Amino acid sequence: MLQVAERHALFIDNDTVEPVSGESLPVVDPSDGRVFAQIARAAAADVDRAVRAARRAYDGAGTEPAAGPWGRADASERGRVLRRWADLIDAHREALAAIESRDTGKPLTQARADAQALARYFEFYGGAADKLHGQTIPYRHGYTVLTLREPHGVTGHIIPWNYPMQIFGRSVGAALAAGNACVVKPAEDACLSLLRVAQLGAEAGLPAGALNVVTGLGGEAGQALAEHRGIDHISFTGSPDTGRRVAQAAAAHHCPVTLELGGKSPQLVFADADIEAALPVLVNAIVQNAGQTCSAGSRVLIEASVYHQVVGMLADRFNSLRAGPAHDDLDLGPLVSRRQQQRVWDFLSEAQAGGLDFAAQGVVVDDAPAEGFYQAPVLLADVPPTHRLAQEEIFGPVLAATRFENEAQAVALANGTPYGLVAGLWTRDGARQLRLARQLRAGQVFVNNYGAGGGVELPFGGIGRSGYGREKGFEALYAFTTLKTVALRHG
């Protein structure tokens, strides 16, 4: 059994520190419902301490030099630190995966992939740090005009519980590469891996204060971070309702915000698709991480002429899926918490009461602890497009199937929710591929694939209820900088 320290403190100024209150919160193993660790419960005073540490790392201590050790670091040096960090993460990949698996309930195979993705983010942004260039702009005679990309200063990062390492990498990696100092507030349900990753960052050469991690409740530490006037930019991933509150708090001090708020992502399957190739992708897109994925393919829209065939083939696969303890490394693990389990149960109870067709359902293995937060994957057929299960994000392993008659109806159904994060399109028709890719209302469209293996390099974000701004890829570096125009008149 993995041994994890019983009590975890805050990480501020490259040191472990206790919260002002001395209070802690329990950490529960989703596989068996047992408390196995404690995390510090940060309050506003602790967040302020972390922000002040970040400001010293960026601005300096008020004496010469005018910038702190991270604020004055060359871009090439920032890149070297991030690449060393990537190497350390890779060296500790198994240990980090074990921590994340137990903390979140995800199978070990998925946790290993997350640790590998984290290393890749720091490798990518380490290589990009000194390639973030401005431009010169042709202007009137006697002038030279140029643009500079400068860091915001101190950035706040509110990280959710479903992919702590991956979302930390795509957010914090880009912010640090651009030259910002960071304060991170992970979700109280899953933050142990990030505390360890922060320690590895210090080993890699991050100066004190460049990265700070404050654990605690969203309504306390998260709210304090969003409201703090020492924060120059906020990155938030989570629910639309919480994202709205974060944006409102940040707006009080004119702080820009990047929001990634989830989705109700469709996959469109046309009759000419390679259905055998599509099937495992369709299943994995909803089963991965027990459906607790913002970009989960939670709706499958199928052309009427092949609808029964595809639903039948999906049902065969769903009936064979197994959920169990994270360490058993099955198709899916438990949901992250009792609260999340109850949310999924409420949706399924509504589906049952409404007479929806439960076309298939996997199983929870017999030896799974009764106190764990399990939910077998469910395939629902003929879900009306206006039904709540086709409109709202369930965040569980529930796939809703709906048929369409033609392209126009397929696009209308795909675009018929308030979300717009990701869409998948399965067809061999090249003209249709380009035509629909343009018509689908989503930040990412995948044609004859879904997710592209994580795609560290691929800009990610949504529209509508899915949020705004972009993370991942080079676009994230633009989000974590501000553009300055310099006009020189020289005659």
N, C-alpha and C positions, 0 to 999 in steps of 0.2 A: 504494500500500500504506500502511495506517495506520502512523504512526510512534509508537511507545510507548517511553518512556524505558527504558533497559536495566536500571536498578536502582531498586527502590522501597523506601523506608524505612518505618518505623512512623509513625503519626500520633498524637502525644500532646501535650496542652497547646497545641493549634493550631499545632504545629510538626512538621516531619519529623525524626525522630531515628533513629539507628542502634541495632540491638539490642546488648545487652551483649557477646554472643559475636562479633559481626561476621559471623555466618554468614548464608547466603541459601539460597533454594530456587528451582529452575527453574520457569518458567511455560511450559507447552507449548500450542501452537496445535492444537486437536483436528482441524482441517481437514487438516493436513499432518504432524502429529507432531513438529514442530520447536520447539525452545526459542527463545523470542523476548524473554524478559525474566526478571528475577530479583526475588523478593520477600524481605523480611527474615524471618529465622527467629527469632521471639520465643521466649523461655524464661520461666520463672517470675519472674525478676527484672524482665523487661520488663513482664509483666502487672501486677506489683506497682506499678511506676512509673505505669502507666496508671490503676490503681485509685486510687492516691494523688492523682493529678491530678483524677480525677472527684470524690473526696471533698473536695478543696479547692474545686472549683466548686460543690459542693452545701453543704458544712458551713462553709466558710471555712478560714482558716489558723490558727485557734486564738486569734485576737485579735478585737476588735470590728470589724465586726458579727459576730454569732454565725453567720450563714449566708454562704455564698459567693455570687458574682455570679449564678449560675443558681438557687441555692436561695432567694434573696430576690427574684428577678424576679417581677413581677406576672404573673398568668395572661395578661392582655391583651398584655403585652410578649413573653411566650413565643410567643403566637400570631402576633404580627407578624414575629418572627424566622423562624418556620416558613413563613409565607407568602412572605417575601422569598426564602427558600431554594427554595421551589417555583418561583418565577419564574426564579431562576438555573438550576435544573435544566431548566426548559422551554427557556431560551435556549441551553443546551448539550446539548440532547436528541440531536442528530445525533452529536456527538462521544462522548457517553456510550454511545449505541447501538453505535457502531463498536467501542469498547473492549470492551463486554460481548459483542458478537457474536464477536469474535476470541478472547476469553478462554474462552467457554463453548462455542463452536461453533454457537450457535443462529442461524438466518437473520436477516438484518437487519430484516425486517418485524417479527419477534417481539421483537427487541431494542429497536426503536423503541417498540413497545407497552409494553414493560417500563419504559422511561425515562418515557414519558407517565404510566404508573401510579404511578411513584415521585413525580412532581410532584403528582399528584392526592392521594396519601396526605398529603403535607405541607400541601397546600391544605386538605384535610379536617380534619386534626388541628390545623392553625393556626386554623381557624374554631371548633373545638370546645374549645380550651384554656380559655377563660373561661366555659364553659358546663357545667363539671363541678361540680354542686351537691350539697350535703348535703340533709338533711331535718330537719324538726321532728317530734317524736313526741308525740302526746297521752299525758299521763301523769297522775299523781296531782295533786290540788289543791296548789298551792304550789310546783310544780316546772315548769321549762321544760327539755325534753330535746331536744338536737339532735345531728346527726351531721355529721362533717367528713370529707371525702376528702383524704387527705394522701399525697404521694409516698412510695414505699419509701425512696428515698435514692439509692443507686448501683445501677444495674441492669446485668447482663451479658447479652450477646446473641451467641449462637452461630449464625451464618448459613450455610446450605448453599450448594452450588455451582450449583444448577439455576436459581434465580431470585434472584441476589444483590440486585439493585436493588429488586425488589418486596418481598422479605421484609425487607430493611432498612427500607423505608418503613413497612410495617405494624407492625413491632416497635419500631424506634427512634423513628419519628414519634409513636406513641402514648405511649411512655415520656417523651420530652422534653416533649410537650404537658402531661403530668400533673405535670411539674416535677422528674423524675429527671435525674441525670447518667448518662452511658452509657459502657460499655466494650464494644467490638464485636470479636469474633473471627470473621472470615470464613473460609470454607473455603479451604484452600491451593490447590485446583484453580481457583478463580475469585474474585479479590478486587480486581482492578485498578480496576473501576468504583467500588467503595466508597471506595477511597483518594481518588479524584478527587471524589466526592460529599462526603466529609468536608471537603476543602479549600473546596468551595463553601459548606458550612455555616459555616465560619469567615468567609468573605466576607459571608455573610448576617447575621452578628452574633452567632453563638454564642460565648460567652466561653470563654477557655482552660480546657480540662478538661471542659467540658460533654459533649464527644464525643471519644472516643479509639478508634483502630482499631489492633489488634495482629494482624499476620499471622503465620502459622506453622502447625505441625502440630497436629492435634486432640489427639493424645496428649500433647503438651507444653503449648502455649499454651492450648488448649481445656480441658484438665484443670486447669491452674493457675487458670484463670478460675472454673471450677465449684467448686474447692476454696477459693477466696480468702474469708477471713472478712470482708473489706471490701465484699463484694457482698451486696446486700439482696434481690435477686430475679434469677432466671435465666430467659431465654427461649431455648428450643432448638428448632430444626427440623432433622430428620434421621432416621436409622434408629432403629427400636425398641431395638436392642441398645445403640447409643451413647446414646440417650436415657435408658436405664436407668442407665448408668454416670454420666451427668451428674446425674441425680436422686439417686443414692446419694452422690455427692461433695457435693452441695449439702445433703443431709440431715444431714451431719455437723455443720454449723453452723446447722441449722434454717432454711435459706434456701428460700423458696417457689419453685416452678418451674412454668413453662408449657411443655408439650411438644406439638409437632405432629410426628407420627411416620409419616406416610404412610398408604397405603390400598390396597385392592383393590376399587375402586369399581365397582358394577354400574350398568348402564342397562337398564331393563326395557321391552321393546317389546311392546305388546299388538296384537292383530289390528286393533283399531279406530283405531290411531294414524295420524297423517299421516306415512306412511313417507317420502315424498319430502322433507318438511321435516326429518325426523329424520336421514336419511342423512349429510348433510355434518357435522352436529353429532357424530354417533357416530364418524365418521372423525377429525375434528379433535381430539376429546377424548383420543385415544390417540396421534395423530401430533404434536400440538403439543409443541415442545421435544424431539422424538424420543422421546416417551413418558416423559421424565424429569421427571414432574410428580406431586407427592404425590396430587393429586386426579384423576389420569388415569382416564378411563373404560375400564379395562382388561378388564372383563367385559361382554359384551352378552348378556342373557337374553331370548329371543325366544319368543313364544307359538307352539306347535307348528303351528297351522294356517297360519302365514305364515313359518315358519322357513326353508324352502328359498328362498322368494322374497327374504327380507331378506338371507340369507347370499349369495345370488347377486348382489344389487345391491351389497352391501358388497364382494364380490370384484372386481366391475368397477371400483370406485373404488380399491381397494388395488392392483390391477394397473397402474394409471396413475400411482401415486405415485412421486416421484423424490427420492432423497437425494443430497446433494452438498455442496461447500464452503460455509461460512457466507456468504461474500460473493456467491455465486451466487443466494442468496435463493430456494431451491427449496422444496418441500413440507416438508422437514426437513433439518437439518444432521447432522453427526457426533455420536456420543455424546461425553461430556466427556473420557473418558480411556481408555487401553488396559485398565485394570482394569474399568471399567464395560462396555466392549465384550466382554470375556471373560465377564463375568457373564451378559450376554444370550446369548452363544453357548452357554454351558453349559446354560441353560434350553432353548434351541432344540434342542440336541443330545439332551437328554433327551426332548423331545417327539418328535423323529424316531425315536429308539430305541424309544419306546413306541408307535409306529405312529399317532400323532395325525394328523389330516387337515389338511395345509397347503393350505387352500382358495384362498389367493391370496398373492402377494408382490410388492411393488414392486421398484424397481431402484435401484442405486447408479450414478450417471452415469459414463460411460466415462472422462471426464477428471478424476475425483476422485483426488487423490493416494493412491497405494497405502499410504502411511504414516499416512493419516488413520484415524479411529476410526469407521468407517461401519457401519451396519446398516440394510438395507432393511426397511420395515414388513411385518409378517406377520399374516395372518388365519388363525387356527386354528379349525376347526369341530368340533362334537360333543365338546368337551372335558369329560370327566367332572367333576362338581362337586367331587369329593374329590381330584382330581389336583393336584399341586404347582403347575402353571401356572394353576390356577383358585383357588389358596389363597394363594400368596406373591406379594409385590410384585416384579415383574421390573425395573421402572424402565427400560423400553425400549419400542420401537414394536411391541408384540405384543398383539393383541386376541384374547381367547378367547370363542368363541360357544357357548352352551348353550341347549337348548330347555326350555320348561316347558309343562305342560298346563292349569294353572288358577292363580287368584290365590294360593291357599294355598301351592302349590309355588313360585311365583315369589318370594313373600316369604321362604320358607324358604331358597331358593337365595341370594337377595340378602343375607340375614342370616347365611349359612352360612360366614363366614370370621371370623378373630379381629379384623378391622379394622372400623371404622365411621366413615369420614370423610365421603364424599359418595355420593349415589345419584341417578340420573336415572330419570324415569318418563314414558313416552310412551303416552298414551291420551286419547281424547276424552270418556270417561265421567267426568263431574264427581264423582259419588259415589265412584267408584274412586280418583280423584285424591286426595281428602281421606282416604279410608279407608287407602290404602296409604302416604300421606305420614306418617300417624301410626304405622304399623306398621314402617316401614323403620328399621333401626338405623343411623343416620348423623347426623352433626352438621349436614349440609346436605342437603336434598332439593330437586331441581329438577324441575318438572313441565313437560313439553313444551319444555324448554330445558336447557342444561347450562353451569354456570359463570357465567351472568348477566354476561358481559362483564368479569369480574374482580371486580366488586362490592366496591369499597373500603369501602362502607357496610355490608356484610353480615357479621355475625359468623361466624367460621370456626374450626373445630376439630373434634376427633373424640372418640370413645369407644373403649374397649377398647384394642387394640394401636395405634390411631391417636393415642393420647395423651389429654391433658386440658387444660382451660383454653380460653379463646377469644381469638383475635386478630381484627383488623379491626373496623370499625364502632365504635360508642360503647362496646361491651362491652370492648374492649381497654383503654380508659381506666380502667375499673373494675379490670382485672387489674393495672394498673401503679400502683394506689393501695391504701392500707390504710384501713379505716374506723375512725374514732374516735368514740365516744359521749361526749357531755358532758351531765351532769345538773346543773342549777342549782336549788338550793333557795332560794327567795326569800320564802316565807311567804305 
